[in-house]
Amino acid sequence: MTDQENRGRRVAIRIAFIVLASELLGVLLMLAVGVQIGNLGLWFSLLLGLALAVGLVRGDWLARAYGSWALGLGSVGWLVAALPARAAGLIIAVCLGLTLEGCAWVLSSSPAVDAYFEGRRAKKDEVLRLERL
């Protein structure tokens, strides 16, 4: 791996950690504020964040390709979850939504992250070509 790819891997892992930590913290804070546990917005956002974090750590190119969309949907999920809550829940949802959007921006605009995912994709293609021989 080149230095650029290593830097991109570290950035992707940090984004995965931020996404997962913010999702878990958000669920706990929303439950503390009074949002009911049956709210689908909470669980949708948590599962989406978990799937994205796993994909980013593994270096799956689909995680990067659809990461911005997933993070955008996650932030919308937080806003939907906050609608029945009080003002504190709305503040939490907006802060978490902005955090997720910032992660989406870094994920889509970083050349180091691009180098990491392209390197992973090239290695997978190379393995597939060797298996055919």
GINORNOR-V544124 format. One record per residue. N is the residue number from 1. RES is the residue in three letters. SS is DSSP state (A for helix, B for strand, O for the rest). PHI is phi in whole degrees, -180 to 180 (none if undefined). Layout:
[[N RES SS PHI] [N RES SS PHI]]
//
This chain:
[[1 MET O none] [2 THR O -80] [3 ASP A -63] [4 GLN A -64] [5 GLU A -67] [6 ASN A -63] [7 ARG A -64] [8 GLY A -65] [9 ARG A -64] [10 ARG A -63] [11 VAL A -65] [12 ALA A -64] [13 ILE A -68] [14 ARG A -66] [15 ILE A -64] [16 ALA A -61] [17 PHE A -65] [18 ILE A -62] [19 VAL A -62] [20 LEU A -67] [21 ALA A -65] [22 SER A -68] [23 GLU A -65] [24 LEU A -65] [25 LEU A -63] [26 GLY A -64] [27 VAL A -63] [28 LEU A -63] [29 LEU A -67] [30 MET A -67] [31 LEU A -66] [32 ALA A -68] [33 VAL A -74] [34 GLY O 126] [35 VAL O -72] [36 GLN O -70] [37 ILE O -69] [38 GLY O -82] [39 ASN O -68] [40 LEU A -69] [41 GLY A -61] [42 LEU A -63] [43 TRP A -72] [44 PHE A -62] [45 SER A -65] [46 LEU A -65] [47 LEU A -68] [48 LEU A -64] [49 GLY A -66] [50 LEU A -66] [51 ALA A -63] [52 LEU A -66] [53 ALA A -63] [54 VAL A -63] [55 GLY A -64] [56 LEU A -68] [57 VAL A -67] [58 ARG A -74] [59 GLY O 82] [60 ASP O -71] [61 TRP A -68] [62 LEU A -66] [63 ALA A -64] [64 ARG A -78] [65 ALA A -64] [66 TYR O -107] [67 GLY A -62] [68 SER A -64] [69 TRP A -66] [70 ALA A -64] [71 LEU A -68] [72 GLY A -64] [73 LEU A -65] [74 GLY A -64] [75 SER A -69] [76 VAL A -67] [77 GLY A -60] [78 TRP A -65] [79 LEU A -67] [80 VAL A -65] [81 ALA A -66] [82 ALA A -86] [83 LEU O -57] [84 PRO O -79] [85 ALA O -85] [86 ARG O -81] [87 ALA A -62] [88 ALA A -63] [89 GLY A -65] [90 LEU A -67] [91 ILE A -64] [92 ILE A -60] [93 ALA A -64] [94 VAL A -66] [95 CYS A -63] [96 LEU A -68] [97 GLY A -62] [98 LEU A -67] [99 THR A -62] [100 LEU A -66] [101 GLU A -67] [102 GLY A -64] [103 CYS A -64] [104 ALA A -63] [105 TRP A -65] [106 VAL A -64] [107 LEU A -63] [108 SER A -90] [109 SER A -114] [110 SER O -84] [111 PRO A -67] [112 ALA A -68] [113 VAL A -65] [114 ASP A -62] [115 ALA A -64] [116 TYR A -63] [117 PHE A -71] [118 GLU A -68] [119 GLY A -65] [120 ARG A -65] [121 ARG A -68] [122 ALA A -65] [123 LYS A -66] [124 LYS A -67] [125 ASP A -64] [126 GLU A -65] [127 VAL A -63] [128 LEU A -63] [129 ARG A -67] [130 LEU A -68] [131 GLU A -70] [132 ARG A -74] [133 LEU O -74]]
//
